[in-house]
Amino acid sequence: MPLRKATGVELHRTGFGIFARTEVVVGGRALARFGRRERRRIEDALAEVGAAAVAEDLDRVLWQTSDGFYWDDDGLDAEAVALLAWDRLRRQDARIERLRKIRAAEEAVTGARRERIPEEVRLFVWTRDEGRCVRCAAEDDLQFDHVIPVARGGGNAPENIQILCGICNRAKGDQIAK
Ligand SMILES: [Zn+2]
């Protein structure tokens, strides 16, 4: 594991003026204590590189980044830690955005009977249709659509589910109604 999110990390400030100290406490245990000069070094590294080592425990290093604290047992340097933390955040954002779209599409399922499309079918269809409207390739306002409407006997098998955007779905609904 190159980089793992560290939990239960707290920075405690103690003392004043030249006696000011920062304590790195993990799970109630003080792992490191440093003065103002070291604190300055860490803040500079955070601003310039995006990551700074703040403590060591056994053979792991605790890094502070703009996205919180991480453990590294791979001997990474500050730039690598900053990049991996950034990549982790970026992929998490993409995953959340993907889930948000899937849920929005799920909630927009229309039909006479609002029968719930099974989770595994939704994920299968989402991957198969590449997260886009199958008619116009739009990537927003997406809905899971029954190719043959539920009211006309269409089921929840993957072959009968497709992704449409709202516009294409309404256009399809108009065609069926005629
Ligand atoms: Zn469309």
Backbone and ligand atoms as CSV (ligand in chain L), in Angstrom:
chain,resi,resn,atom,element,x,y,z
A,1,MET,N,N,0.848,-1.198,0.000
A,1,MET,CA,C,0.000,0.000,0.000
A,1,MET,C,C,0.876,1.237,0.000
A,2,PRO,N,N,0.883,1.975,-1.083
A,2,PRO,CA,C,1.765,3.121,-1.167
A,2,PRO,C,C,1.349,4.269,-0.246
A,3,LEU,N,N,0.081,4.537,-0.182
A,3,LEU,CA,C,-0.369,5.708,0.590
A,3,LEU,C,C,-1.753,5.420,1.143
A,4,ARG,N,N,-1.876,5.536,2.452
A,4,ARG,CA,C,-3.181,5.312,3.066
A,4,ARG,C,C,-3.591,6.530,3.875
A,5,LYS,N,N,-4.877,6.850,3.802
A,5,LYS,CA,C,-5.411,7.973,4.572
A,5,LYS,C,C,-5.213,7.679,6.058
A,6,ALA,N,N,-4.680,8.637,6.774
A,6,ALA,CA,C,-4.472,8.472,8.218
A,6,ALA,C,C,-5.644,9.069,8.973
A,7,THR,N,N,-6.130,8.328,9.953
A,7,THR,CA,C,-7.262,8.833,10.727
A,7,THR,C,C,-6.813,9.083,12.166
A,8,GLY,N,N,-7.586,9.862,12.868
A,8,GLY,CA,C,-7.311,10.138,14.273
A,8,GLY,C,C,-6.068,10.972,14.510
A,9,VAL,N,N,-5.687,11.794,13.511
A,9,VAL,CA,C,-4.504,12.648,13.659
A,9,VAL,C,C,-4.935,14.032,14.147
A,10,GLU,N,N,-4.261,14.503,15.195
A,10,GLU,CA,C,-4.554,15.848,15.699
A,10,GLU,C,C,-3.255,16.596,15.897
A,11,LEU,N,N,-3.289,17.886,15.602
A,11,LEU,CA,C,-2.147,18.747,15.897
A,11,LEU,C,C,-2.496,19.568,17.128
A,12,HIS,N,N,-1.711,19.412,18.172
A,12,HIS,CA,C,-1.955,20.179,19.390
A,12,HIS,C,C,-0.912,21.274,19.517
A,13,ARG,N,N,-1.376,22.486,19.735
A,13,ARG,CA,C,-0.445,23.598,19.970
A,13,ARG,C,C,-0.283,23.775,21.472
A,14,THR,N,N,0.946,23.918,21.926
A,14,THR,CA,C,1.185,24.173,23.346
A,14,THR,C,C,2.169,25.321,23.483
A,15,GLY,N,N,2.116,25.990,24.605
A,15,GLY,CA,C,3.073,27.049,24.898
A,15,GLY,C,C,2.850,28.310,24.080
A,16,PHE,N,N,3.647,29.322,24.387
A,16,PHE,CA,C,3.496,30.606,23.709
A,16,PHE,C,C,4.863,31.115,23.278
A,17,GLY,N,N,4.853,32.038,22.313
A,17,GLY,CA,C,6.080,32.709,21.893
A,17,GLY,C,C,7.157,31.718,21.500
A,18,ILE,N,N,8.360,31.905,22.007
A,18,ILE,CA,C,9.450,31.008,21.613
A,18,ILE,C,C,9.267,29.622,22.212
A,19,PHE,N,N,8.329,29.474,23.136
A,19,PHE,CA,C,8.072,28.151,23.726
A,19,PHE,C,C,6.935,27.414,23.019
A,20,ALA,N,N,6.408,28.057,21.967
A,20,ALA,CA,C,5.302,27.417,21.234
A,20,ALA,C,C,5.775,26.101,20.630
A,21,ARG,N,N,4.994,25.075,20.797
A,21,ARG,CA,C,5.307,23.763,20.247
A,21,ARG,C,C,4.062,23.195,19.571
A,22,THR,N,N,4.294,22.379,18.560
A,22,THR,CA,C,3.196,21.660,17.939
A,22,THR,C,C,3.425,20.171,18.173
A,23,GLU,N,N,2.398,19.501,18.660
A,23,GLU,CA,C,2.482,18.076,18.928
A,23,GLU,C,C,1.626,17.342,17.917
A,24,VAL,N,N,2.194,16.303,17.294
A,24,VAL,CA,C,1.424,15.472,16.379
A,24,VAL,C,C,0.928,14.272,17.166
A,25,VAL,N,N,-0.385,14.210,17.356
A,25,VAL,CA,C,-0.980,13.153,18.173
A,25,VAL,C,C,-1.793,12.236,17.277
A,26,VAL,N,N,-1.484,10.947,17.318
A,26,VAL,CA,C,-2.230,9.975,16.515
A,26,VAL,C,C,-2.843,8.953,17.457
A,27,GLY,N,N,-4.179,8.884,17.428
A,27,GLY,CA,C,-4.870,7.939,18.299
A,27,GLY,C,C,-4.515,8.150,19.760
A,28,GLY,N,N,-4.331,9.414,20.158
A,28,GLY,CA,C,-4.039,9.729,21.548
A,28,GLY,C,C,-2.568,9.624,21.911
A,29,ARG,N,N,-1.719,9.236,20.956
A,29,ARG,CA,C,-0.293,9.054,21.236
A,29,ARG,C,C,0.507,10.146,20.529
A,30,ALA,N,N,1.352,10.845,21.271
A,30,ALA,CA,C,2.177,11.900,20.671
A,30,ALA,C,C,3.324,11.269,19.894
A,31,LEU,N,N,3.344,11.490,18.574
A,31,LEU,CA,C,4.383,10.882,17.734
A,31,LEU,C,C,5.529,11.838,17.473
A,32,ALA,N,N,5.251,13.133,17.529
A,32,ALA,CA,C,6.307,14.101,17.243
A,32,ALA,C,C,5.951,15.422,17.914
A,33,ARG,N,N,6.994,16.217,18.162
A,33,ARG,CA,C,6.780,17.534,18.744
A,33,ARG,C,C,7.813,18.441,18.102
A,34,PHE,N,N,7.344,19.563,17.609
A,34,PHE,CA,C,8.325,20.463,17.004
A,34,PHE,C,C,8.038,21.935,17.313
A,35,GLY,N,N,9.066,22.738,17.166
A,35,GLY,CA,C,8.987,24.160,17.473
A,35,GLY,C,C,8.607,24.978,16.256
A,36,ARG,N,N,8.736,26.284,16.391
A,36,ARG,CA,C,8.259,27.188,15.350
A,36,ARG,C,C,9.023,27.043,14.040
A,37,ARG,N,N,10.342,26.820,14.155
A,37,ARG,CA,C,11.140,26.737,12.935
A,37,ARG,C,C,10.701,25.524,12.097
A,38,GLU,N,N,10.498,24.396,12.778
A,38,GLU,CA,C,10.063,23.186,12.078
A,38,GLU,C,C,8.642,23.366,11.520
A,39,ARG,N,N,7.816,24.046,12.304
A,39,ARG,CA,C,6.440,24.323,11.864
A,39,ARG,C,C,6.473,25.147,10.563
A,40,ARG,N,N,7.395,26.127,10.524
A,40,ARG,CA,C,7.558,26.966,9.344
A,40,ARG,C,C,7.998,26.122,8.141
A,41,ARG,N,N,8.943,25.208,8.375
A,41,ARG,CA,C,9.419,24.327,7.299
A,41,ARG,C,C,8.255,23.519,6.722
A,42,ILE,N,N,7.385,23.022,7.602
A,42,ILE,CA,C,6.241,22.207,7.164
A,42,ILE,C,C,5.255,23.053,6.357
A,43,GLU,N,N,4.989,24.284,6.856
A,43,GLU,CA,C,4.043,25.150,6.141
A,43,GLU,C,C,4.576,25.543,4.766
A,44,ASP,N,N,5.899,25.777,4.684
A,44,ASP,CA,C,6.507,26.105,3.391
A,44,ASP,C,C,6.385,24.931,2.427
A,45,ALA,N,N,6.674,23.733,2.921
A,45,ALA,CA,C,6.597,22.550,2.059
A,45,ALA,C,C,5.164,22.318,1.587
A,46,LEU,N,N,4.203,22.538,2.486
A,46,LEU,CA,C,2.786,22.387,2.114
A,46,LEU,C,C,2.429,23.356,0.994
A,47,ALA,N,N,2.907,24.599,1.125
A,47,ALA,CA,C,2.573,25.620,0.131
A,47,ALA,C,C,3.289,25.359,-1.189
A,48,GLU,N,N,4.545,24.890,-1.120
A,48,GLU,CA,C,5.334,24.761,-2.346
A,48,GLU,C,C,5.132,23.426,-3.044
A,49,VAL,N,N,5.142,22.345,-2.271
A,49,VAL,CA,C,5.072,21.005,-2.869
A,49,VAL,C,C,3.686,20.379,-2.689
A,50,GLY,N,N,2.988,20.759,-1.620
A,50,GLY,CA,C,1.667,20.190,-1.374
A,50,GLY,C,C,1.674,19.061,-0.372
A,51,ALA,N,N,2.852,18.730,0.177
A,51,ALA,CA,C,2.926,17.671,1.187
A,51,ALA,C,C,4.164,17.885,2.047
A,52,ALA,N,N,4.053,17.517,3.337
A,52,ALA,CA,C,5.191,17.631,4.243
A,52,ALA,C,C,5.151,16.494,5.247
A,53,ALA,N,N,6.321,15.896,5.507
A,53,ALA,CA,C,6.409,14.844,6.520
A,53,ALA,C,C,6.308,15.495,7.891
A,54,VAL,N,N,5.447,14.941,8.761
A,54,VAL,CA,C,5.285,15.541,10.081
A,54,VAL,C,C,5.654,14.595,11.218
A,55,ALA,N,N,5.749,13.296,10.934
A,55,ALA,CA,C,6.116,12.358,12.001
A,55,ALA,C,C,6.503,11.018,11.395
A,56,GLU,N,N,7.175,10.203,12.203
A,56,GLU,CA,C,7.484,8.833,11.797
A,56,GLU,C,C,7.027,7.902,12.896
A,57,ASP,N,N,6.601,6.705,12.488
A,57,ASP,CA,C,6.191,5.713,13.470
A,57,ASP,C,C,6.603,4.358,12.937
A,58,LEU,N,N,7.499,3.669,13.643
A,58,LEU,CA,C,8.083,2.416,13.152
A,58,LEU,C,C,8.694,2.693,11.792
A,59,ASP,N,N,8.236,2.017,10.716
A,59,ASP,CA,C,8.845,2.319,9.422
A,59,ASP,C,C,7.889,3.049,8.491
A,60,ARG,N,N,6.931,3.764,9.086
A,60,ARG,CA,C,6.038,4.560,8.254
A,60,ARG,C,C,6.254,6.050,8.511
A,61,VAL,N,N,5.906,6.834,7.507
A,61,VAL,CA,C,6.015,8.286,7.633
A,61,VAL,C,C,4.612,8.879,7.554
A,62,LEU,N,N,4.329,9.803,8.446
A,62,LEU,CA,C,3.042,10.506,8.427
A,62,LEU,C,C,3.219,11.811,7.667
A,63,TRP,N,N,2.425,11.972,6.605
A,63,TRP,CA,C,2.493,13.166,5.765
A,63,TRP,C,C,1.251,14.016,5.960
A,64,GLN,N,N,1.460,15.324,5.951
A,64,GLN,CA,C,0.329,16.247,5.928
A,64,GLN,C,C,0.189,16.764,4.505
A,65,THR,N,N,-1.038,16.784,3.994
A,65,THR,CA,C,-1.299,17.346,2.666
A,65,THR,C,C,-2.489,18.288,2.783
A,66,SER,N,N,-2.826,18.946,1.688
A,66,SER,CA,C,-3.994,19.827,1.719
A,66,SER,C,C,-5.272,19.011,1.898
A,67,ASP,N,N,-5.175,17.681,1.686
A,67,ASP,CA,C,-6.327,16.788,1.830
A,67,ASP,C,C,-6.201,15.940,3.092
A,68,GLY,N,N,-5.562,16.469,4.127
A,68,GLY,CA,C,-5.458,15.740,5.375
A,68,GLY,C,C,-4.162,14.946,5.491
A,69,PHE,N,N,-4.180,13.917,6.341
A,69,PHE,CA,C,-2.956,13.182,6.665
A,69,PHE,C,C,-2.931,11.814,5.996
A,70,TYR,N,N,-1.721,11.378,5.640
A,70,TYR,CA,C,-1.544,10.077,4.995
A,70,TYR,C,C,-0.351,9.343,5.593
A,71,TRP,N,N,-0.472,8.019,5.676
A,71,TRP,CA,C,0.660,7.161,6.035
A,71,TRP,C,C,1.314,6.655,4.764
A,72,ASP,N,N,2.644,6.628,4.795
A,72,ASP,CA,C,3.407,6.093,3.664
A,72,ASP,C,C,4.448,5.134,4.212
A,73,ASP,N,N,4.448,3.894,3.710
A,73,ASP,CA,C,5.509,2.963,4.121
A,73,ASP,C,C,6.342,2.548,2.911
A,74,ASP,N,N,6.369,3.401,1.912
A,74,ASP,CA,C,7.059,3.080,0.664
A,74,ASP,C,C,8.226,4.033,0.399
A,75,GLY,N,N,8.541,4.880,1.356
A,75,GLY,CA,C,9.643,5.816,1.164
A,75,GLY,C,C,9.397,6.846,0.074
A,76,LEU,N,N,8.155,7.296,-0.053
A,76,LEU,CA,C,7.821,8.289,-1.081
A,76,LEU,C,C,8.411,9.656,-0.724
A,77,ASP,N,N,8.648,10.475,-1.746
A,77,ASP,CA,C,9.050,11.848,-1.452
A,77,ASP,C,C,7.819,12.753,-1.471
A,78,ALA,N,N,8.021,14.011,-1.071
A,78,ALA,CA,C,6.893,14.931,-0.887
A,78,ALA,C,C,6.083,15.106,-2.165
A,79,GLU,N,N,6.783,15.194,-3.303
A,79,GLU,CA,C,6.054,15.408,-4.550
A,79,GLU,C,C,5.166,14.214,-4.881
A,80,ALA,N,N,5.699,12.999,-4.678
A,80,ALA,CA,C,4.921,11.790,-4.965
A,80,ALA,C,C,3.694,11.710,-4.058
A,81,VAL,N,N,3.883,12.058,-2.775
A,81,VAL,CA,C,2.759,12.041,-1.837
A,81,VAL,C,C,1.693,13.033,-2.267
A,82,ALA,N,N,2.129,14.248,-2.638
A,82,ALA,CA,C,1.171,15.277,-3.054
A,82,ALA,C,C,0.400,14.826,-4.289
A,83,LEU,N,N,1.113,14.199,-5.248
A,83,LEU,CA,C,0.454,13.743,-6.478
A,83,LEU,C,C,-0.534,12.615,-6.197
A,84,LEU,N,N,-0.127,11.655,-5.354
A,84,LEU,CA,C,-1.019,10.524,-5.052
A,84,LEU,C,C,-2.256,10.991,-4.290
A,85,ALA,N,N,-2.057,11.956,-3.368
A,85,ALA,CA,C,-3.200,12.484,-2.616
A,85,ALA,C,C,-4.143,13.217,-3.565
A,86,TRP,N,N,-3.555,13.970,-4.486
A,86,TRP,CA,C,-4.369,14.709,-5.468
A,86,TRP,C,C,-5.127,13.733,-6.369
A,87,ASP,N,N,-4.448,12.672,-6.798
A,87,ASP,CA,C,-5.078,11.675,-7.670
A,87,ASP,C,C,-6.218,10.967,-6.955
A,88,ARG,N,N,-5.991,10.664,-5.670
A,88,ARG,CA,C,-7.013,9.991,-4.867
A,88,ARG,C,C,-8.267,10.870,-4.784
A,89,LEU,N,N,-8.060,12.167,-4.541
A,89,LEU,CA,C,-9.169,13.109,-4.422
A,89,LEU,C,C,-9.907,13.244,-5.751
A,90,ARG,N,N,-9.115,13.314,-6.836
A,90,ARG,CA,C,-9.679,13.481,-8.173
A,90,ARG,C,C,-10.549,12.283,-8.544
A,91,ARG,N,N,-10.022,11.060,-8.266
A,91,ARG,CA,C,-10.799,9.857,-8.601
A,91,ARG,C,C,-12.033,9.744,-7.731
A,92,GLN,N,N,-11.883,10.200,-6.467
A,92,GLN,CA,C,-13.040,10.175,-5.577
A,92,GLN,C,C,-14.119,11.117,-6.097
A,93,ASP,N,N,-13.701,12.305,-6.554
A,93,ASP,CA,C,-14.658,13.257,-7.125
A,93,ASP,C,C,-15.359,12.649,-8.339
A,94,ALA,N,N,-14.573,11.974,-9.213
A,94,ALA,CA,C,-15.146,11.374,-10.411
A,94,ALA,C,C,-16.132,10.277,-10.027
A,95,ARG,N,N,-15.782,9.496,-8.983
A,95,ARG,CA,C,-16.661,8.409,-8.555
A,95,ARG,C,C,-17.962,8.965,-7.993
A,96,ILE,N,N,-17.839,10.031,-7.184
A,96,ILE,CA,C,-19.035,10.636,-6.606
A,96,ILE,C,C,-19.920,11.206,-7.711
A,97,GLU,N,N,-19.287,11.859,-8.709
A,97,GLU,CA,C,-20.047,12.422,-9.818
A,97,GLU,C,C,-20.776,11.309,-10.577
A,98,ARG,N,N,-20.082,10.175,-10.789
A,98,ARG,CA,C,-20.673,9.041,-11.499
A,98,ARG,C,C,-21.862,8.494,-10.714
A,99,LEU,N,N,-21.684,8.326,-9.389
A,99,LEU,CA,C,-22.769,7.809,-8.558
A,99,LEU,C,C,-23.945,8.777,-8.535
A,100,ARG,N,N,-23.624,10.080,-8.521
A,100,ARG,CA,C,-24.688,11.085,-8.504
A,100,ARG,C,C,-25.544,10.973,-9.762
A,101,LYS,N,N,-24.860,10.780,-10.911
A,101,LYS,CA,C,-25.583,10.658,-12.177
A,101,LYS,C,C,-26.411,9.380,-12.215
A,102,ILE,N,N,-25.822,8.280,-11.709
A,102,ILE,CA,C,-26.566,7.013,-11.699
A,102,ILE,C,C,-27.820,7.160,-10.844
A,103,ARG,N,N,-27.657,7.799,-9.667
A,103,ARG,CA,C,-28.825,7.924,-8.796
A,103,ARG,C,C,-29.876,8.838,-9.414
A,104,ALA,N,N,-29.398,9.938,-10.034
A,104,ALA,CA,C,-30.345,10.857,-10.679
A,104,ALA,C,C,-31.104,10.133,-11.784
A,105,ALA,N,N,-30.365,9.282,-12.550
A,105,ALA,CA,C,-31.015,8.529,-13.621
A,105,ALA,C,C,-32.017,7.544,-13.038
A,106,GLU,N,N,-31.625,6.919,-11.935
A,106,GLU,CA,C,-32.496,5.947,-11.262
A,106,GLU,C,C,-33.790,6.624,-10.805
A,107,GLU,N,N,-33.639,7.828,-10.233
A,107,GLU,CA,C,-34.816,8.520,-9.710
A,107,GLU,C,C,-35.714,9.016,-10.829
A,108,ALA,N,N,-35.142,9.139,-12.039
A,108,ALA,CA,C,-35.914,9.673,-13.153
A,108,ALA,C,C,-36.583,8.562,-13.965
A,109,VAL,N,N,-36.431,7.298,-13.503
A,109,VAL,CA,C,-37.069,6.206,-14.235
A,109,VAL,C,C,-38.568,6.482,-14.350
A,110,THR,N,N,-39.035,6.419,-15.567
A,110,THR,CA,C,-40.460,6.670,-15.750
A,110,THR,C,C,-41.152,5.378,-16.150
A,111,GLY,N,N,-42.445,5.385,-16.189
A,111,GLY,CA,C,-43.189,4.191,-16.544
A,111,GLY,C,C,-44.426,4.089,-15.695
A,112,ALA,N,N,-45.377,3.315,-16.183
A,112,ALA,CA,C,-46.638,3.174,-15.471
A,112,ALA,C,C,-46.386,2.590,-14.077
A,113,ARG,N,N,-45.605,1.518,-14.031
A,113,ARG,CA,C,-45.213,0.950,-12.743
A,113,ARG,C,C,-43.762,1.333,-12.501
A,114,ARG,N,N,-43.500,2.018,-11.408
A,114,ARG,CA,C,-42.119,2.384,-11.105
A,114,ARG,C,C,-41.426,1.196,-10.457
A,115,GLU,N,N,-41.114,0.219,-11.282
A,115,GLU,CA,C,-40.464,-0.973,-10.763
A,115,GLU,C,C,-38.978,-0.696,-10.624
A,116,ARG,N,N,-38.425,-1.087,-9.536
A,116,ARG,CA,C,-37.024,-0.783,-9.270
A,116,ARG,C,C,-36.115,-1.653,-10.129
A,117,ILE,N,N,-35.214,-0.997,-10.866
A,117,ILE,CA,C,-34.223,-1.727,-11.654
A,117,ILE,C,C,-33.116,-2.189,-10.711
A,118,PRO,N,N,-32.814,-3.487,-10.723
A,118,PRO,CA,C,-31.800,-3.996,-9.777
A,118,PRO,C,C,-30.466,-3.273,-9.942
A,119,GLU,N,N,-29.806,-3.084,-8.799
A,119,GLU,CA,C,-28.505,-2.394,-8.753
A,119,GLU,C,C,-27.520,-2.942,-9.790
A,120,GLU,N,N,-27.384,-4.278,-9.879
A,120,GLU,CA,C,-26.376,-4.851,-10.778
A,120,GLU,C,C,-26.742,-4.585,-12.240
A,121,VAL,N,N,-28.057,-4.505,-12.537
A,121,VAL,CA,C,-28.482,-4.192,-13.909
A,121,VAL,C,C,-28.146,-2.738,-14.238
A,122,ARG,N,N,-28.386,-1.848,-13.268
A,122,ARG,CA,C,-28.070,-0.437,-13.499
A,122,ARG,C,C,-26.585,-0.240,-13.766
A,123,LEU,N,N,-25.751,-0.904,-12.946
A,123,LEU,CA,C,-24.302,-0.751,-13.136
A,123,LEU,C,C,-23.869,-1.351,-14.463
A,124,PHE,N,N,-24.453,-2.517,-14.815
A,124,PHE,CA,C,-24.123,-3.164,-16.086
A,124,PHE,C,C,-24.484,-2.251,-17.255
A,125,VAL,N,N,-25.714,-1.714,-17.224
A,125,VAL,CA,C,-26.191,-0.856,-18.321
A,125,VAL,C,C,-25.367,0.427,-18.391
A,126,TRP,N,N,-25.051,0.961,-17.196
A,126,TRP,CA,C,-24.271,2.208,-17.160
A,126,TRP,C,C,-22.917,2.008,-17.842
A,127,THR,N,N,-22.275,0.872,-17.537
A,127,THR,CA,C,-20.968,0.574,-18.136
A,127,THR,C,C,-21.126,0.289,-19.628
A,128,ARG,N,N,-22.104,-0.533,-19.997
A,128,ARG,CA,C,-22.320,-0.891,-21.394
A,128,ARG,C,C,-22.597,0.346,-22.250
A,129,ASP,N,N,-23.435,1.248,-21.735
A,129,ASP,CA,C,-23.799,2.450,-22.503
A,129,ASP,C,C,-22.815,3.600,-22.262
A,130,GLU,N,N,-21.745,3.314,-21.532
A,130,GLU,CA,C,-20.640,4.265,-21.307
A,130,GLU,C,C,-21.109,5.571,-20.663
A,131,GLY,N,N,-22.137,5.464,-19.814
A,131,GLY,CA,C,-22.577,6.634,-19.065
A,131,GLY,C,C,-23.079,7.775,-19.935
A,132,ARG,N,N,-23.584,7.416,-21.144
A,132,ARG,CA,C,-24.072,8.438,-22.075
A,132,ARG,C,C,-25.427,8.042,-22.644
A,133,CYS,N,N,-26.155,9.045,-23.101
A,133,CYS,CA,C,-27.400,8.798,-23.812
A,133,CYS,C,C,-27.081,7.980,-25.068
A,134,VAL,N,N,-27.804,6.858,-25.278
A,134,VAL,CA,C,-27.482,5.993,-26.423
A,134,VAL,C,C,-27.926,6.641,-27.746
A,135,ARG,N,N,-28.774,7.662,-27.676
A,135,ARG,CA,C,-29.223,8.297,-28.920
A,135,ARG,C,C,-28.356,9.478,-29.318
A,136,CYS,N,N,-28.026,10.350,-28.333
A,136,CYS,CA,C,-27.326,11.584,-28.699
A,136,CYS,C,C,-26.006,11.762,-27.961
A,137,ALA,N,N,-25.636,10.785,-27.112
A,137,ALA,CA,C,-24.356,10.801,-26.392
A,137,ALA,C,C,-24.251,11.915,-25.352
A,138,ALA,N,N,-25.384,12.531,-24.985
A,138,ALA,CA,C,-25.348,13.529,-23.907
A,138,ALA,C,C,-24.902,12.851,-22.613
A,139,GLU,N,N,-24.226,13.622,-21.746
A,139,GLU,CA,C,-23.733,13.054,-20.495
A,139,GLU,C,C,-24.426,13.635,-19.272
A,140,ASP,N,N,-25.443,14.433,-19.489
A,140,ASP,CA,C,-26.160,15.016,-18.362
A,140,ASP,C,C,-27.655,14.725,-18.475
A,141,ASP,N,N,-28.348,14.905,-17.349
A,141,ASP,CA,C,-29.791,14.677,-17.308
A,141,ASP,C,C,-30.122,13.271,-17.839
A,142,LEU,N,N,-29.383,12.269,-17.365
A,142,LEU,CA,C,-29.558,10.905,-17.886
A,142,LEU,C,C,-30.613,10.143,-17.092
A,143,GLN,N,N,-31.282,9.234,-17.789
A,143,GLN,CA,C,-32.333,8.436,-17.171
A,143,GLN,C,C,-32.224,6.998,-17.662
A,144,PHE,N,N,-32.535,6.055,-16.771
A,144,PHE,CA,C,-32.641,4.672,-17.216
A,144,PHE,C,C,-34.011,4.515,-17.874
A,145,ASP,N,N,-34.001,4.013,-19.080
A,145,ASP,CA,C,-35.248,3.908,-19.835
A,145,ASP,C,C,-35.537,2.450,-20.178
A,146,HIS,N,N,-36.780,2.046,-20.034
A,146,HIS,CA,C,-37.201,0.723,-20.494
A,146,HIS,C,C,-37.449,0.807,-22.004
A,147,VAL,N,N,-36.676,0.025,-22.801
A,147,VAL,CA,C,-36.844,0.036,-24.256
A,147,VAL,C,C,-38.306,-0.276,-24.590
A,148,ILE,N,N,-38.785,-1.398,-24.080
A,148,ILE,CA,C,-40.223,-1.682,-24.123
A,148,ILE,C,C,-40.775,-1.261,-22.766
A,149,PRO,N,N,-41.689,-0.298,-22.747
A,149,PRO,CA,C,-42.188,0.216,-21.464
A,149,PRO,C,C,-42.734,-0.897,-20.571
A,150,VAL,N,N,-42.584,-0.715,-19.266
A,150,VAL,CA,C,-43.101,-1.680,-18.295
A,150,VAL,C,C,-44.596,-1.908,-18.524
A,151,ALA,N,N,-45.302,-0.803,-18.857
A,151,ALA,CA,C,-46.751,-0.896,-19.071
A,151,ALA,C,C,-47.094,-1.800,-20.252
A,152,ARG,N,N,-46.117,-1.998,-21.170
A,152,ARG,CA,C,-46.364,-2.858,-22.335
A,152,ARG,C,C,-45.659,-4.200,-22.197
A,153,GLY,N,N,-45.296,-4.531,-20.980
A,153,GLY,CA,C,-44.746,-5.861,-20.735
A,153,GLY,C,C,-43.230,-5.926,-20.708
A,154,GLY,N,N,-42.556,-4.753,-20.847
A,154,GLY,CA,C,-41.091,-4.745,-20.788
A,154,GLY,C,C,-40.605,-5.021,-19.380
A,155,GLY,N,N,-39.509,-5.735,-19.259
A,155,GLY,CA,C,-38.996,-6.109,-17.940
A,155,GLY,C,C,-37.732,-5.359,-17.582
A,156,ASN,N,N,-37.089,-5.831,-16.535
A,156,ASN,CA,C,-35.885,-5.188,-16.027
A,156,ASN,C,C,-34.600,-5.895,-16.452
A,157,ALA,N,N,-34.671,-6.734,-17.510
A,157,ALA,CA,C,-33.442,-7.369,-18.006
A,157,ALA,C,C,-32.581,-6.304,-18.673
A,158,PRO,N,N,-31.253,-6.458,-18.626
A,158,PRO,CA,C,-30.353,-5.436,-19.194
A,158,PRO,C,C,-30.679,-5.107,-20.647
A,159,GLU,N,N,-31.110,-6.110,-21.438
A,159,GLU,CA,C,-31.395,-5.863,-22.859
A,159,GLU,C,C,-32.563,-4.892,-23.020
A,160,ASN,N,N,-33.387,-4.773,-21.964
A,160,ASN,CA,C,-34.542,-3.884,-22.077
A,160,ASN,C,C,-34.313,-2.541,-21.384
A,161,ILE,N,N,-33.090,-2.333,-20.884
A,161,ILE,CA,C,-32.794,-1.067,-20.212
A,161,ILE,C,C,-31.726,-0.335,-21.010
A,162,GLN,N,N,-31.901,0.958,-21.183
A,162,GLN,CA,C,-30.897,1.776,-21.850
A,162,GLN,C,C,-30.832,3.134,-21.171
A,163,ILE,N,N,-29.761,3.850,-21.478
A,163,ILE,CA,C,-29.621,5.195,-20.930
A,163,ILE,C,C,-30.063,6.200,-21.989
A,164,LEU,N,N,-30.964,7.067,-21.598
A,164,LEU,CA,C,-31.382,8.174,-22.471
A,164,LEU,C,C,-31.264,9.470,-21.684
A,165,CYS,N,N,-31.026,10.566,-22.379
A,165,CYS,CA,C,-31.105,11.861,-21.716
A,165,CYS,C,C,-32.576,12.256,-21.655
A,166,GLY,N,N,-32.886,13.264,-20.867
A,166,GLY,CA,C,-34.267,13.677,-20.684
A,166,GLY,C,C,-34.943,14.042,-21.994
A,167,ILE,N,N,-34.215,14.754,-22.860
A,167,ILE,CA,C,-34.795,15.198,-24.136
A,167,ILE,C,C,-35.150,13.999,-25.014
A,168,CYS,N,N,-34.183,13.067,-25.162
A,168,CYS,CA,C,-34.429,11.884,-26.002
A,168,CYS,C,C,-35.525,11.011,-25.406
A,169,ASN,N,N,-35.558,10.940,-24.060
A,169,ASN,CA,C,-36.578,10.100,-23.415
A,169,ASN,C,C,-37.971,10.675,-23.664
A,170,ARG,N,N,-38.097,12.008,-23.583
A,170,ARG,CA,C,-39.405,12.630,-23.838
A,170,ARG,C,C,-39.786,12.463,-25.310
A,171,ALA,N,N,-38.784,12.594,-26.205
A,171,ALA,CA,C,-39.062,12.407,-27.636
A,171,ALA,C,C,-39.548,10.992,-27.889
A,172,LYS,N,N,-38.920,10.008,-27.233
A,172,LYS,CA,C,-39.327,8.617,-27.383
A,172,LYS,C,C,-40.742,8.410,-26.849
A,173,GLY,N,N,-41.014,9.031,-25.684
A,173,GLY,CA,C,-42.347,8.923,-25.091
A,173,GLY,C,C,-43.415,9.463,-26.036
A,174,ASP,N,N,-43.110,10.575,-26.714
A,174,ASP,CA,C,-44.049,11.160,-27.664
A,174,ASP,C,C,-44.317,10.205,-28.818
A,175,GLN,N,N,-43.248,9.527,-29.323
A,175,GLN,CA,C,-43.405,8.579,-30.423
A,175,GLN,C,C,-44.305,7.410,-30.028
A,176,ILE,N,N,-44.072,6.899,-28.796
A,176,ILE,CA,C,-44.852,5.757,-28.335
A,176,ILE,C,C,-46.314,6.127,-28.172
A,177,ALA,N,N,-46.537,7.377,-27.702
A,177,ALA,CA,C,-47.918,7.813,-27.448
A,177,ALA,C,C,-48.725,7.929,-28.732
A,178,LYS,N,N,-48.025,8.130,-29.892
A,178,LYS,CA,C,-48.747,8.330,-31.139
A,178,LYS,C,C,-49.344,7.010,-31.647
L,1,ZN,ZN,ZN,-30.157,12.117,-25.830
